[in-house]
Amino acid sequence: MGNIKEDHGLMFTSYPDLVNINQLKEMLGIGINLAYRLVRNKTIPSVKVGREYKIPKRNVIYYLTNQN
């Protein structure tokens, strides 16, 4: 196994740098309600553009790799 930062760069390579709620749901294998809850309560930081949440992919990776 290589450098941890290098390994994290390989996660979710098929997804764009900014993902939407449906992509977040797919990435984490969760339901739509939980996906909305994670962004609304800022567990996974995002930006709301118009009516849609934009979630930086790095925030999803950070969320996954820093769960205790």
N, C-alpha and C positions, 0 to 999 in steps of 0.2 A: 504494500500500500504506500502510495506516495505522500507528498505533502498534503496536509488537510485542506489548505486553501485551494490547491490544484484539484483535488478530488471534488470539492464543492462546486467548482467551475464546470464540472461535467454533469451536474444534476440538471434535469429538465432542459436539455439542449434543444429539444424540439419545440419549446415554448418561446415566445418573444420576451424581450426584457421587461415589458409591461403586460400583465395579464388581467383579464376581467374575472368577474365572479364565477362564471361557468368554467373557465380554465382553472381557477383556484380549486374549485370543487373536484375537477378531474385530477389535478396534481396531488391532492391530499386524500382522495377517495372518500369524500364526505358528502353529506347532503347540502342542498342549497341553503337551508335555514342556518345550519352551523357555519357555512361559508360567510353568509351575511353577518352573523353574530361576531365572527372573528375580526371582520373589518370594522364593523360599527363600534365595537368596544375597544378598538385600537390594539388588540392582541397582535394582529398583523397590520402594521401601518400601511395606509393607502391614501390616495387622493381621489376626491369625488370630482369628476369632470362632467358637468351637466347632470344627467341622471345616472351616470355609470361610474362605478368604482374602477380605478386603475391601480393595480397592485404591482410594485416593482418585484420582479422575480427574486431578487436578492433578499427581500423581506420574507418571502416564503421559505427560502433556503435557511435563513437565519432562524426562523420560527421552528423549523424541523430539527435543526442541529443544536438548538439550545434548550430543548425540553429536558427537564430533570425528573 
